[in-house]
Amino acid sequence: MERYQQADPEAPAVLVSALSLGLLRFFRSQSATPGQAEDLLQDTWLRIHRVRHTYRPGEPVLPWIYAIARRVRVDGYRRSRRIDSHETGMEVLPERPAGGEPRHALPVFEALVAALPEAQREVITMLKVGGLSLEEVARATSSTAGAVKQKAHRGYDRLRKLLRSYVDAAGGGQ
């Protein structure tokens, strides 16, 4: 990030390649469609470019970037809500999948995390997908490390219960 601030022409590409996958997973876990997640990722990099001068050299870059990503996600949600309030939805029947999913297959991470409340989903995604520490997540969410720990703990408990109920429903109970 410091090289990016000093106009190193290779620095943006290094940042984008190193962090885009984690940011994309962050957006997808927040119930965004793949297309919306891509749009949010692009908006995040544009915003990072515009506000790169606000990064303080020597500070951890991940909390700074995830704080920006979080704001972009909130802005995107607000924008889509405004658009949705002015549009009339059409009901489209989904097509049946070609092959059935095996009964014992567990849901993917995004599906499990989507069942969590937004605050827990956000914290767990930053911790597990983004690889941020508790303190970094606290900075990115303008919260305390204790509050982050509590949200993560409650989220983990809820995920365990969801997985247990899924396994029991699939006939794999103990």
PEGIPE-V224427 format. One record per residue. N is the residue number from 1. RES is the residue in three letters. OMEGA is omega in degrees with one decimal (none if undefined). NEAR is the number of other C-alpha atoms within 8 Angstrom. Layout:
n=N res=RES omega=OMEGA near=NEAR
n=N res=RES omega=OMEGA near=NEAR
This chain:
n=1 res=MET omega=178.8 near=10
n=2 res=GLU omega=177.3 near=6
n=3 res=ARG omega=178.2 near=8
n=4 res=TYR omega=178.5 near=12
n=5 res=GLN omega=-178.6 near=9
n=6 res=GLN omega=174.6 near=6
n=7 res=ALA omega=173.5 near=7
n=8 res=ASP omega=-174.1 near=9
n=9 res=PRO omega=-179.1 near=6
n=10 res=GLU omega=-174.4 near=7
n=11 res=ALA omega=-179.7 near=11
n=12 res=PRO omega=-179.2 near=9
n=13 res=ALA omega=178.5 near=7
n=14 res=VAL omega=178.3 near=8
n=15 res=LEU omega=-177.5 near=10
n=16 res=VAL omega=-177.9 near=9
n=17 res=SER omega=-178.1 near=8
n=18 res=ALA omega=-169.9 near=7
n=19 res=LEU omega=-174.3 near=8
n=20 res=SER omega=-178.0 near=10
n=21 res=LEU omega=178.1 near=8
n=22 res=GLY omega=178.1 near=9
n=23 res=LEU omega=178.8 near=12
n=24 res=LEU omega=176.9 near=11
n=25 res=ARG omega=177.1 near=10
n=26 res=PHE omega=-178.7 near=13
n=27 res=PHE omega=179.6 near=13
n=28 res=ARG omega=-179.6 near=12
n=29 res=SER omega=179.5 near=15
n=30 res=GLN omega=176.4 near=11
n=31 res=SER omega=176.5 near=8
n=32 res=ALA omega=173.9 near=10
n=33 res=THR omega=178.6 near=7
n=34 res=PRO omega=179.0 near=7
n=35 res=GLY omega=178.0 near=7
n=36 res=GLN omega=-179.8 near=8
n=37 res=ALA omega=177.7 near=12
n=38 res=GLU omega=178.8 near=9
n=39 res=ASP omega=179.2 near=8
n=40 res=LEU omega=177.6 near=13
n=41 res=LEU omega=178.5 near=13
n=42 res=GLN omega=178.2 near=8
n=43 res=ASP omega=179.3 near=9
n=44 res=THR omega=-179.1 near=11
n=45 res=TRP omega=175.9 near=9
n=46 res=LEU omega=179.6 near=8
n=47 res=ARG omega=177.2 near=9
n=48 res=ILE omega=178.9 near=10
n=49 res=HIS omega=-178.8 near=7
n=50 res=ARG omega=-174.6 near=7
n=51 res=VAL omega=-177.4 near=8
n=52 res=ARG omega=179.5 near=10
n=53 res=HIS omega=-178.6 near=7
n=54 res=THR omega=177.4 near=5
n=55 res=TYR omega=179.1 near=10
n=56 res=ARG omega=179.5 near=6
n=57 res=PRO omega=-179.4 near=6
n=58 res=GLY omega=178.2 near=4
n=59 res=GLU omega=176.3 near=6
n=60 res=PRO omega=-175.4 near=7
n=61 res=VAL omega=-176.1 near=8
n=62 res=LEU omega=177.8 near=8
n=63 res=PRO omega=179.1 near=12
n=64 res=TRP omega=-178.5 near=11
n=65 res=ILE omega=-179.4 near=10
n=66 res=TYR omega=174.9 near=11
n=67 res=ALA omega=177.1 near=11
n=68 res=ILE omega=-179.9 near=11
n=69 res=ALA omega=179.6 near=12
n=70 res=ARG omega=178.9 near=10
n=71 res=ARG omega=177.5 near=8
n=72 res=VAL omega=179.1 near=11
n=73 res=ARG omega=178.9 near=10
n=74 res=VAL omega=178.0 near=8
n=75 res=ASP omega=178.1 near=8
n=76 res=GLY omega=177.8 near=9
n=77 res=TYR omega=179.7 near=8
n=78 res=ARG omega=179.6 near=8
n=79 res=ARG omega=-179.1 near=8
n=80 res=SER omega=177.0 near=8
n=81 res=ARG omega=177.5 near=8
n=82 res=ARG omega=-179.3 near=8
n=83 res=ILE omega=-179.2 near=8
n=84 res=ASP omega=-178.9 near=8
n=85 res=SER omega=-179.5 near=7
n=86 res=HIS omega=-178.3 near=6
n=87 res=GLU omega=174.7 near=6
n=88 res=THR omega=-177.9 near=6
n=89 res=GLY omega=175.8 near=4
n=90 res=MET omega=-179.7 near=4
n=91 res=GLU omega=179.3 near=4
n=92 res=VAL omega=178.7 near=4
n=93 res=LEU omega=179.5 near=4
n=94 res=PRO omega=176.4 near=4
n=95 res=GLU omega=177.7 near=4
n=96 res=ARG omega=177.1 near=4
n=97 res=PRO omega=-177.2 near=5
n=98 res=ALA omega=-179.0 near=4
n=99 res=GLY omega=179.7 near=4
n=100 res=GLY omega=177.8 near=5
n=101 res=GLU omega=177.8 near=5
n=102 res=PRO omega=-176.9 near=5
n=103 res=ARG omega=-174.7 near=5
n=104 res=HIS omega=-178.5 near=7
n=105 res=ALA omega=178.1 near=6
n=106 res=LEU omega=178.8 near=7
n=107 res=PRO omega=179.2 near=6
n=108 res=VAL omega=-177.1 near=6
n=109 res=PHE omega=-177.0 near=7
n=110 res=GLU omega=-179.6 near=9
n=111 res=ALA omega=178.8 near=9
n=112 res=LEU omega=-176.2 near=11
n=113 res=VAL omega=179.5 near=11
n=114 res=ALA omega=180.0 near=11
n=115 res=ALA omega=-179.2 near=6
n=116 res=LEU omega=171.1 near=11
n=117 res=PRO omega=-173.4 near=7
n=118 res=GLU omega=-177.0 near=7
n=119 res=ALA omega=179.0 near=7
n=120 res=GLN omega=179.5 near=12
n=121 res=ARG omega=-178.7 near=14
n=122 res=GLU omega=-177.8 near=11
n=123 res=VAL omega=-179.0 near=12
n=124 res=ILE omega=179.0 near=11
n=125 res=THR omega=178.5 near=12
n=126 res=MET omega=-178.9 near=13
n=127 res=LEU omega=-171.1 near=12
n=128 res=LYS omega=-179.6 near=8
n=129 res=VAL omega=-178.5 near=10
n=130 res=GLY omega=179.2 near=10
n=131 res=GLY omega=-180.0 near=7
n=132 res=LEU omega=175.3 near=12
n=133 res=SER omega=177.9 near=7
n=134 res=LEU omega=-179.0 near=10
n=135 res=GLU omega=179.7 near=9
n=136 res=GLU omega=177.3 near=11
n=137 res=VAL omega=178.8 near=15
n=138 res=ALA omega=178.6 near=13
n=139 res=ARG omega=-177.5 near=12
n=140 res=ALA omega=-177.8 near=13
n=141 res=THR omega=-178.7 near=8
n=142 res=SER omega=-175.5 near=6
n=143 res=SER omega=176.8 near=9
n=144 res=THR omega=177.8 near=9
n=145 res=ALA omega=178.3 near=10
n=146 res=GLY omega=178.9 near=6
n=147 res=ALA omega=178.3 near=9
n=148 res=VAL omega=179.7 near=13
n=149 res=LYS omega=-179.7 near=9
n=150 res=GLN omega=178.8 near=8
n=151 res=LYS omega=179.6 near=11
n=152 res=ALA omega=-179.8 near=11
n=153 res=HIS omega=179.3 near=8
n=154 res=ARG omega=177.5 near=9
n=155 res=GLY omega=178.5 near=12
n=156 res=TYR omega=178.4 near=8
n=157 res=ASP omega=-178.7 near=8
n=158 res=ARG omega=177.6 near=9
n=159 res=LEU omega=177.7 near=11
n=160 res=ARG omega=179.8 near=8
n=161 res=LYS omega=178.0 near=8
n=162 res=LEU omega=179.3 near=9
n=163 res=LEU omega=179.0 near=9
n=164 res=ARG omega=-179.2 near=9
n=165 res=SER omega=178.3 near=8
n=166 res=TYR omega=179.5 near=9
n=167 res=VAL omega=179.1 near=12
n=168 res=ASP omega=-179.4 near=10
n=169 res=ALA omega=-179.6 near=8
n=170 res=ALA omega=178.7 near=9
n=171 res=GLY omega=-179.1 near=6
n=172 res=GLY omega=-178.8 near=8
n=173 res=GLY omega=-174.7 near=8
n=174 res=GLN omega=none near=3
